[in-house]
């Protein structure tokens, strides 16, 4: 199991190239890793291929899409918006 935040973030940045922001939190006490991804206008694409790549990298299939969020931006053009999700990896 990969528990290094830097390695996880670099891997996710290579797979989710459409994400503007990727944050990783490793919670060893609860044995979870939270990977929060977001971008302006639309959430980064989440598909089976990307989840399988993450599963192989992390060494587990226990990955959930737990939290979807969206914050609107400008009323006319949506500039400054943020849409995304949090993936929870359990180990």
N, C-alpha and C positions, 0 to 999 in steps of 0.2 A: 504494500500500500504506500503510495506516494503521499507524504505529509508535509513536504516542503512547499510553502506558499508560492515562492518564486517559480519553481518548476511547474506547478499546476497552472499558474497564471500564464506563463510562457506557452505552455501547451495549448491552453484555451484560446489564446490570442492567435495561434497558428491555425486553429480549426474554425473558430468563430471570427473570421476576418471582417465580418459586417458589424461587429460590436464596437461601439465607441468607448465603452468603459467595462472593465472586468475587475471585480473585487473578489478576493478569496479570504475566507475566514476558516481557520482550522480550530475546531473545538475538541480537544483531546479528552476532556472530562466526559462529554456526551458522545464521543466517538462519531462526530459528523464533520463534514466539510461543506461549507456553504459557498457556492459560486454564483455571484450576482452579476448578470450581464445586462447591458442596456445600450440603447442607441437613440438618436433623435429620429423622429417621425414614425418609425416602426421598430418593434422588438427584433432583435437578431433572430435569424431563422433557426428554428429548433426542429430537427428531423431525425429520423432513425439512424442514418449514417453517422451524423455527428455524435449522437448518444452512444453508438457502438464504439466509436473511436475513443470517447471519454471512458467508457466501460473498460476497454482493453488497457488504456493508459493507467487507470486507477486500480485495476485488478478486482473490480466488483461490478455486479449488475444491479446493486441496490442503490439506484439513482432515481430521485423523484423531482418532478417539476412542481414545486410547492407554492410558489408565490409569484403571481403575475401582477404587474403594476404599470401604471401609466399616468404621467403628469403632463397635462397639456401646456403648450407654450403660447405664443402669440395667437390672438383670436382669429386673425386673418391668414397667417401663413404657417402657424405651429412652430415657428423658430423658438428654440430653447426647450422644446418638449423632451421627455425622456420616457421610453417604453422598454419594458424588459421583463425578466423573470429571475428567480433564484432556483438553482438546482441544489438539491440536498443529497450528498453522497454519504451513505452510512457504511462504516467499516467495523 
